[in-house]
Amino acid sequence: MGYAMANQRTKGIHFRLRSRAYAFDDGNKRVVFVNVDACMVMQGVKLTVIQRLGDIFGPDMYTNDNVLLSGIHTHAGPGGFSWYTLYDITTYGYALVSPSPAVTGCLFVVLCCFVTIHT
């Protein structure tokens, strides 16, 4: 996403972006918090993560009510991953490949939390 400068172009990996997940389960309710190295987490990323978690665990374990995704606000991440034009102007629109790493990273750390809770 850079600093909203249309002439700012990058390729490859400059900084590795990470995500971290924290799961809380009191035996009655489970909540997972994912912190992503991104400027922000767009609605499309969250909805896709929840959909994929539903594909893996069924529709009731991880939902919009118990999955929290948060960005740390870095300008070192990719742009073009929003479903909203305003955020994608400087990248000349939505790029299908941009949200994939964020979604995959979120899924991976949630799966790691799940395995840790159940071992």
Backbone torsions as a table, in degrees:
resi	resn	phi	psi	omega
1	MET	NA	-24.9	174.8
2	GLY	59.4	-146.1	-179.8
3	TYR	-114.6	36.0	178.4
4	ALA	59.1	38.0	176.0
5	MET	-109.5	112.5	-174.7
6	ALA	-61.3	-27.1	-179.3
7	ASN	-85.8	-1.7	179.2
8	GLN	-84.2	110.5	-177.6
9	ARG	-123.2	140.3	177.6
10	THR	-135.7	161.1	174.6
11	LYS	-142.6	151.7	176.6
12	GLY	76.9	-163.3	-177.1
13	ILE	-106.7	121.0	174.4
14	HIS	-99.2	-48.4	174.9
15	PHE	-126.4	135.8	172.7
16	ARG	-76.2	127.4	179.5
17	LEU	-97.7	138.8	-174.6
18	ARG	-119.5	166.5	168.6
19	SER	-137.9	148.8	-179.2
20	ARG	-131.6	141.0	-179.8
21	ALA	-123.0	145.0	176.2
22	TYR	-129.6	123.9	-179.6
23	ALA	-110.2	139.1	178.7
24	PHE	-124.4	126.1	-177.8
25	ASP	-142.4	115.8	179.8
26	ASP	-99.9	13.2	-178.5
27	GLY	93.9	-21.5	178.4
28	ASN	-111.5	-36.1	-176.2
29	LYS	-139.8	143.0	178.8
30	ARG	-118.6	137.1	175.5
31	VAL	-132.3	139.3	176.1
32	VAL	-124.6	131.7	178.1
33	PHE	-114.4	126.0	179.9
34	VAL	-118.8	124.3	177.2
35	ASN	-103.5	121.7	-172.0
36	VAL	-114.1	135.9	172.9
37	ASP	-74.7	81.3	179.2
38	ALA	-150.7	161.3	178.2
39	CYS	-59.3	-41.5	178.5
40	MET	-163.6	165.7	175.5
41	VAL	-107.1	116.6	-177.1
42	MET	-79.0	156.7	-178.9
43	GLN	-55.9	-39.6	-179.6
44	GLY	-62.1	-37.6	177.4
45	VAL	-65.5	-47.5	-179.2
46	LYS	-61.3	-46.3	-179.2
47	LEU	-63.0	-36.9	178.2
48	THR	-68.9	-41.6	177.3
49	VAL	-60.1	-46.8	-179.8
50	ILE	-63.2	-40.8	178.3
51	GLN	-61.7	-45.7	-179.0
52	ARG	-68.3	-38.1	175.4
53	LEU	-62.8	-37.7	176.1
54	GLY	-63.8	-36.2	176.9
55	ASP	-64.2	-33.5	-177.2
56	ILE	-84.9	-47.8	-170.9
57	PHE	-106.8	-0.9	-173.6
58	GLY	93.4	164.7	-170.4
59	PRO	-75.2	-9.6	-171.7
60	ASP	-105.3	-17.4	-174.8
61	MET	-74.1	-49.3	179.6
62	TYR	-121.7	118.2	-175.5
63	THR	-131.4	-179.4	176.2
64	ASN	-60.8	-23.9	-177.3
65	ASP	-82.5	-20.3	-176.7
66	ASN	-128.8	12.5	174.5
67	VAL	-115.5	119.4	179.1
68	LEU	-117.2	125.1	177.7
69	LEU	-117.1	133.6	-177.1
70	SER	-136.8	139.2	175.2
71	GLY	-96.9	146.8	-179.4
72	ILE	-84.6	-5.5	-178.4
73	HIS	69.9	71.5	171.9
74	THR	-111.2	148.5	175.8
75	HIS	-99.5	12.9	-179.0
76	ALA	-93.2	-1.0	-177.0
77	GLY	-91.8	172.6	-178.7
78	PRO	-74.3	160.0	172.9
79	GLY	-110.5	-175.3	177.2
80	GLY	77.4	21.2	-176.8
81	PHE	-112.6	12.5	-179.9
82	SER	-98.1	156.1	172.3
83	TRP	-89.6	3.2	-174.4
84	TYR	-115.3	128.4	-173.4
85	THR	-55.6	-42.5	-176.0
86	LEU	-53.4	-41.4	-177.8
87	TYR	-77.7	-18.5	-175.7
88	ASP	-104.2	5.2	-177.4
89	ILE	-59.8	-47.0	-174.7
90	THR	-73.5	-11.3	175.9
91	THR	-104.7	10.8	180.0
92	TYR	60.0	35.7	172.7
93	GLY	113.5	176.6	-179.8
94	TYR	-70.3	134.8	177.9
95	ALA	-115.0	119.2	-175.9
96	LEU	-55.0	-31.3	-177.3
97	VAL	-82.0	-16.9	-174.5
98	SER	-66.5	-44.3	-178.4
99	PRO	-75.0	-17.6	-174.8
100	SER	-57.2	-47.7	178.9
101	PRO	-62.2	-37.4	178.8
102	ALA	-66.2	-44.0	179.4
103	VAL	-63.5	-47.7	-179.5
104	THR	-61.9	-42.8	178.8
105	GLY	-62.9	-42.7	178.2
106	CYS	-64.0	-44.9	178.5
107	LEU	-59.8	-44.3	-177.6
108	PHE	-59.9	-47.2	-176.5
109	VAL	-72.1	-31.2	175.1
110	VAL	-67.4	-41.2	176.6
111	LEU	-62.2	-39.6	176.3
112	CYS	-61.4	-42.7	176.6
113	CYS	-61.6	-43.6	179.9
114	PHE	-59.3	-46.4	179.7
115	VAL	-63.1	-41.0	-179.7
116	THR	-64.2	-41.2	179.6
117	ILE	-64.9	-35.1	-172.8
118	HIS	-100.1	15.0	175.9
119	THR	-120.1	NA	NA
